[in-house]
Amino acid sequence: MRKAIPIAEKWGVSLCIENVRATFLKTGEEMARFIDSFDSPFVRSYFDIGNSITWTEQSAGHWAQVLGRRIYKLDIKDRGHPEFGDAKLKRAGITTGTDGGEVNWVEVREELNRVSFSGWATAEVTGGDRKRLAGIAGWMRDVLDLV
């Protein structure tokens, strides 16, 4: 990463770290410290909202609050969602989600709005035909409260 930062700065691109299912960066605070340790505005967060629920004990809203302005890109998924998730991967005992899933999207949106997030968001869900993709796009608009 340290060797890549000067190149990223030269070309004006961000180097994004994703919170993934692993034993590395298991809390929002750990991820924020790791990103900050590079002391570069070009090292940012690729915030995987679903991973913050399934693989840690913190809520997605908490992660969004802690990562704040470090967030550059969103990975939208909710393993617990009845249509766009995967019930086999839903973590037992999670009841705080909205829209039938694990993620409390209202809380996440509030935190993203607090830091005026306006970046990219991609869906990490299984694909499908035109109808399914339209459904995924509509779901993303709903959970992110887009116009």
Secondary structure as GFF3:
##gff-version 3
##sequence-region A 1 147
A	DSSP	alpha_helix	4	11	.	.	.	ID=ss1
A	DSSP	beta_strand	15	18	.	.	.	ID=ss2
A	DSSP	alpha_helix	28	36	.	.	.	ID=ss3
A	DSSP	beta_strand	43	48	.	.	.	ID=ss4
A	DSSP	alpha_helix	49	54	.	.	.	ID=ss5
A	DSSP	alpha_helix	60	67	.	.	.	ID=ss6
A	DSSP	three_ten_helix	68	70	.	.	.	ID=ss7
A	DSSP	beta_strand	71	76	.	.	.	ID=ss8
A	DSSP	three_ten_helix	87	89	.	.	.	ID=ss9
A	DSSP	alpha_helix	105	114	.	.	.	ID=ss10
A	DSSP	beta_strand	120	123	.	.	.	ID=ss11
A	DSSP	alpha_helix	130	144	.	.	.	ID=ss12
###
